[in-house]
Amino acid sequence: MPRMDITEMAFARVYPLLVAKAEKKGRTRDEVDQVTAWLTGYTPEELAGLAQSDTSYGDFFRNAPAMNPDRALITGKICGIRVEEIEDPLMRDIRYLDELVDELAKGKPMEKILRK
């Protein structure tokens, strides 16, 4: 069975997995929403609405109101690949969110996660 492209998966299916990853390590949904809002420009209310919609994960990023220019400061490895070296801009943005949630789960302070 071929794998489904993450960009075609529903945001409503993927986002709860990110939240669960953070909550498993003692962080909160509000913190996941905060880093997601910082990265994409969506408000917490918009995120809640998207979590109930059939919007694809790819469209979630393609239609983001204001991708944070400081996202280029995010570095690290996801699945052994450096996020800053991913050539496809959409996949790089997806992996930036993965990295932010990983940092949350590892207990990093919010100020560092948000590159302040």
C-alpha positions, 0 to 999 in steps of 0.5 A: 500500500503506497504512503499518503502524501502528508500534504494531502492528509487532513489538517484535522487528522495531523494536528491532533497528533502534534498536540498529543506528542506535546501533551505526552511530555507535559506540554499543552494544546495552548502551547502547540497553538501558540507555536503554530500561530507564531509560525503561520499567523493563524489565530487560536480561533482559526486553528480550532476551526481548521481542526474541524474542517476538511482542509488539507495539511498542504493547504493549511500551510499554503493559505497561512495568513503570515508565515513568520520570517524568523522561521528561517532561524529554526534548525534541527533534524527531523527523521535524520534530515536537517530542516534548514536544508529541505529544498521544497518550501512547503515541506520545509514549512511542514517540518518547521512545525514538526521541529517546533513541537519537538522542541516543546516536547523536549521542554525548551522554554517558549522564549527559545522556541519562538526565537526571541 
